[in-house]
Amino acid sequence: MSDTVTRAEIAEAIYKNVGLSHQESGDLVDMMFEIMSDAIAKGETVKITRLGTFDVRQKKARIGRNPKTMEEATISARSVVSFRPSLLLKKEMNDNLK
């Protein structure tokens, strides 16, 4: 796999390791991401063991500044998705650095 893992590479890995057809593997990946996206869009937390937790956080409206013109602008309130990696993922990442 490359430095960036794509949806197609995930589907290919499922095809090779699980034995589903290419179409079924792709559909499974799409369904999984759709379920996760729908839950996050509803404001729910998605927790995947060994990977981490996706949450929705609310950002308040604030005054920002355009760095080129130094002009102030209002940044509206919004929802953002955050990801917290699991302890196992952090450990695995750090073990790969050694």
C-alpha positions in Angstrom: 0.0 0.0 0.0 1.1 3.6 -0.6 1.4 6.5 1.9 -2.3 7.1 1.4 -4.7 4.3 1.8 -7.7 4.7 -0.5 -11.2 3.2 -0.4 -10.3 1.0 -3.3 -7.2 -0.4 -1.4 -9.4 -1.2 1.6 -11.9 -3.0 -0.6 -9.0 -4.9 -2.3 -7.6 -6.0 1.1 -11.0 -7.3 2.1 -11.3 -9.1 -1.2 -7.9 -10.8 -0.7 -8.3 -11.6 3.0 -12.0 -12.4 3.5 -12.8 -13.9 0.1 -15.7 -11.7 -0.9 -16.0 -10.7 -4.6 -14.6 -7.4 -5.7 -18.2 -6.0 -5.9 -19.1 -7.3 -2.5 -15.9 -5.9 -0.9 -16.5 -2.5 -2.4 -20.2 -2.5 -1.3 -19.1 -3.5 2.2 -16.6 -0.6 2.4 -19.2 1.8 1.0 -21.8 0.6 3.5 -19.5 0.9 6.4 -18.5 4.5 5.5 -22.1 5.4 4.9 -23.2 4.1 8.3 -20.3 6.0 10.0 -21.1 9.2 8.0 -24.8 9.1 8.9 -24.1 8.6 12.6 -21.5 11.5 12.6 -24.0 13.8 10.7 -26.6 13.1 13.4 -24.1 14.2 16.1 -23.4 10.7 17.3 -20.0 9.4 18.4 -18.5 6.6 16.4 -16.1 4.4 18.4 -14.1 1.8 16.6 -12.0 -0.5 18.9 -8.3 -0.5 18.0 -8.7 2.6 15.8 -10.2 5.4 17.7 -13.2 7.7 18.2 -14.9 10.2 15.9 -16.9 12.9 17.6 -18.7 16.0 16.6 -17.6 19.2 18.4 -19.4 22.5 18.3 -17.2 25.6 17.6 -18.5 29.0 18.7 -18.7 32.0 16.4 -15.5 34.2 16.7 -13.7 37.0 15.2 -10.9 36.0 12.9 -8.4 37.9 10.8 -7.4 37.7 7.2 -3.6 37.3 7.4 -3.0 39.1 4.0 -5.1 42.2 4.7 -5.3 42.0 8.5 -9.0 42.7 8.1 -11.2 41.3 10.8 -14.0 38.9 9.7 -16.6 36.9 11.6 -16.2 33.2 11.6 -19.6 31.6 12.1 -20.4 28.8 14.6 -20.1 25.4 13.1 -19.8 21.7 13.8 -16.5 19.9 13.2 -15.5 16.2 13.3 -12.6 15.3 15.5 -10.7 12.0 15.8 -9.0 10.7 18.9 -6.8 7.7 18.2 -7.0 4.7 20.5 -4.2 3.8 22.9 -3.5 0.7 20.8 -3.2 2.8 17.6 -0.9 5.3 19.3 1.3 2.4 20.6 1.4 0.8 17.2 2.4 4.1 15.5 5.2 4.7 18.0 6.4 1.1 17.8 6.8 1.5 14.0 9.1 4.5 14.6 11.7 2.4 16.3 
